Amino acid sequence: MSMKSVSRRCAVACLLVAGAWSGTAWADEAYPNRPIRIVVPVAPGFNTDNLARLLAEELRKNMKIQVIVENKAGGAGGSVGADYVARSKPDGYTLLFSSPGPLGVNKVLYKELGYDPLAFTPISLTSESTNVLLVRAEAPFQSIKELVAFAKANPGKLNYGSGGVGTSTHLSSELFKTQTGTDIVHVPFKGSAATVTGLMSGQVDMFFGELGMSLPHIKSGRLRALGVGSLARHELLPDVPSVSEVLPGFTSTVWYGVVAPPATPKDIVDKLSAWTVQVMKQPEIQARIRDLGGHVIARPSAEFGKFMKDDLAYWQKVIVDAKIPRQ
């Protein structure tokens, strides 16, 4: 073989190798090459929506990727938006940002659910918010013990509001009833904001509301906080005991996370998970979420998947123990 032929073959081989490397680089850079859409299964203004928009803003700013938020509210427990994402192409361009209902509890509560919450591909567990047990300022009870004593002495006379069936505000109250052995009537509203209004106007007697949303009403004196849902006292209400000080082990919190459609490729999942965890761990983001009554968790995909299964098992027991009928 002549030196000229060898040189020619080497040149061709080098071009092929270079092409392969450039192809690999192009493939790595190809995602994302268009806007990523984060679907929120509730209407604008809810805490889930606010947190999703905060995440999208930080991804745009820090990761230099295009992200848009789209609200798809409606259906049983937010099932419209969740079902839409479950049926979307698993290419990393349509994601779901949600609280526990659409990502687990709905599987137990609703008979005809068009998707399997545990079939989603987990991306990241982002944060957790604390609930707070609220009553009106003029309510006759000053503490959890007084509330429980009144409820036991007057079965069926008290009622509690919730943001709807399957929400943390509903299930937390049912857990409270089970652990205290009380009979308190459920009055569902369309969202937590409407429930707070109902509490202040006297339509209901108590409410496990989101701390961030409830704080202005507590500070103004219109509502009284009897206990926070975190295991320890919360820094935003240091003088308010945790419910667990009276009912050991009781918690009332709500987590938020990002998932992708079933069968989303691992390389895309890994990218999305790393980006989400990175932006959530920024000090300024942690401070903003802390002001909303929550705290950042920022767990990657694998940990989030196990967390969702464990969380569903926990609330399934609460639902069974409280004898909540399937809808």
N, C-alpha and C positions, 0 to 999 in steps of 0.2 A: 504493500500500500504506500502510495506516495505521500510525502509530507503535506502536499497541497490538499489531498483528500482528507488526511487526518485533521488538518486545520479547519477544513470546511465542515467536517462532522462535529468537531468541537464547538464551532461557531453555532451550528444548529442546536446542539445540546444545550449550550449556554442560553440561547434564546428561549428554548423550551422551559428550562429551569426558571429563567427570569419571568417568563409568562406565568408559570405556575405560582411563583411568589407574588407577582402582581395580582394574579387572580385571587389568591388567598387574602391579600391585603384589601382588595376591592370588596370581597365577600364580608370581611370583618367590618368594613366601613359602610356597607350597604344598609345596615340597620342602625338607626332609623333613617330613611331617606324621604320620609313624608311625616306629617303630623301624627302624633300619638293621641288617641282620644281616651279620656278617663270618664267612664259613665258613672253617674251617681244616682242611686235608685230612690232618691227623695227630691222634694222640691227645693229651689234655692232658698237660702236663709237658715236651713237646719244645720246643726253642728257638723254632720257628715259632709254636707256641701262646703261649709267653710274650711274644713280641714283638707278636703280634696283640692280646693282652689289654692290653698297655701302650699301644698305639695307640688301642684302644677307650676305655680309661680317659681318655686325654688329649682325645679328641674329645668325650667326654661333659662333661668338666670345662671345657674351653676354648671349644668351639663350641656348648655347650649343646644338643646333639642326643642323642637316645637311640640307643645302639649296643649290640648284644649280640653275643657270640662263640659260635659253634656249631661243635663238632668233628664232622667227618664223615670218619673215617679208613677206610682199607681200599682194596682194589683195587690194580692194578699201579701202583706208584710214587705212591700217593696219588690215583689217578684217580677214586675214588668222589666225593670232595668237589669236585674240579675239574669233573667231568662234571655234577654237580648244578647248579653255578653256571652252567655253559655253557648249560644248558637252562632256566635261570630267566628270568623276565620281565625285560627290559632297562629297568627303571624306577628303578634306583639303590638299591633296597632290599635286594638280595642281592649281596654282594661276596665275592671270594676273596682271602685273604691267604696267600701261598705262597712257597716257595723255588723254585729253578730247575727241579726235576724236573717237576712238573705244568704248569709254564709254558713248557716248551721241550723238555728232554731226553727226556721220555716219547715225544715225536713220533718220535724216532729209535730208541728202544730197544724199543718195544712194537708188535707187529704189529696188534693189534686194540684201538685206542684209540677210544672213543666220541665224542671231541671233538677239535677242532683247537686246540692251545695258542696258536697265533698268531692265532686268531680272536677271542680275548678283547679287550675294550676296556681298554687300559692306563690306570691312574689315577695311580699314583706308585711309583717305586722308592724304598724307604724307607731301607734300611740294608744293611750288609755285615758279615759276621763272618769272622774269621780261623780257619783250622784250624792244627793243630800236629802235627808228626810225633812220635809217642810210642812208646816201648819200655818194658819193665819196668825197674825200677831195677837189677836184677841181670843184665840183658842184657850180653853180652860186648862190645858195641860202644858206644863213648863219643861217636861222631860220625857224621855222615851218610857221610863217606868210608869209615869202618870198616864201616858197615852195607852199603854198596854193595860193598865188597871181599869181605865175607863172602858176600853173595848171589851174586856172580859166581863165587866159588870153590865154592859149594854150590848149584847150580841146582835149584830145586824143593824145597829143604829148608826155606826160610822161608815163612811165610804171613802174610797181613795180614787184619785184620778190617774190616768196613764196616757201616754202618747199613742196608744193603740195596742191591740193584741200582739203579743210576741216581742214587744220592745223591752228594753232593760227596765224601764219604768213600770211595766206591768209585771214582769217576772220577779223583780226585786220585791215588790209588794206582796206577791204570793209567797215568796220565800219568807218574808217577815211574818205573814199570817201563820205559816206552817210552824215556824220556830217559836212563835209566841202562843199558839193555840187559840187564836182569836178569829172572830167572824166579822170581816170587814168587806163591804160590797164594792165590786169593781165598776167604775164608770169610765169607759174609754172615750178619749177625745181624738181629734185629728191632729196629732202632733203635740209636742211638749209646750209650745208657746200658748196654744189654746188651753192646755191643762192648767198652766200657771194662772191664766185669766180666770178660769173656772174656780180655782182654789181661792184666789183673792176675792171673788164675788160671792163665795159661799156655796157654790154648787157641789163642791167636794170638801172633805175634811183634811186630807193629807195627800202628799205626793212625793215620790222619790224623783226629784228633778235634777237635771244636769247642773253641776255646781257653777260653771262659768256663766250660764244663762240666768241662774237664780240669784247670783251674788248681788246685783244692783238692788233687787227687791229685799234682800236680807239687810243690806246696808241702809236702805231707806226706812227700815222698820215695818214694812208692810207684811213681810213674812218672817216667821221664826224658824231657825234651823235647830232641829232637835238632835241630829246626829249625821255625821258624814259616812259615806259608804266605804271609804278606804279602811284598811285594817288599822292604820294609825291615824292620828289627827292630821288634818290638812293644814298646810302653812297659810292658806288664804283665810281659814277660820280656826285659828289656834285655840280659841276658847270653847269651841264646840266639840263635844266628845265624839268618838267614832261609835257607830252602832255596835261594833264588836265588843265594846267595853261592857255592854249590857247583854248582848247575844254573842257569845264567843264564836269566832270564825265567820261571822256574817260579813259579806261584802256586797256592795252594790256599785258596780263600775261598768263601763262599756268600752270595748276596744274597737279599733279601726284598722283596716288592712287593705292591701291591694292584691287582686288576683287577676289571672288571665284565663282565657277559654281553655277547656280541657285539651290536652295533647300539644300545648305550646312547646316548641323546641327548647331544650335545655340551655343552649348558648344564648338565646334571647332572654330566657328567664334569669340566667346568671347576670346578664348585663343590667336588666331592669332592677333586680334585687340589689345589686351593688350600688347603683345610682340612688335608689330610694333610701337605703340605709345611710349612705354618705350624706345626703342632704338633710335627713332627719336628725343626724347627730350634731349638726351645727349649733353652736351655743345660742345664736339669735332665734333659731327655730324652737329650741327647747324652752327658751324664755317666753316666746309667744304662746306656746301650747300650755305652759305653766299658768299663764295669765287667764287661760280659758278653763282652768280647773283640772287640767290633765297633766300627763307627763309622757315623754318620748320613750318608746320601747325599742324600735328599730331592730327587729329580728329578721334574719335572712329567710329565704324560701323554705329550706328544709325544716327549720325550727317552727316556722309559721304553720306548716302542714300538720305537724304533730299537735301544736297548740289548738288548732281548729277542731281536731278530733276529740281531744280531751275536754275542750270547752263544751262541745255538743253533748258529750256524755254527762257532764255535770248538770247542764240545764235540762236535759231529758229527764233526769231523776227528779229535779224540782217540779217539772211539769206533771210527771206521774204522781208524785207525792201530793201535789196540790189539786189533783184530779181536774186539770184544765182540759176540757173537751177539744177534740180535733175540729178544726173549722172546715 
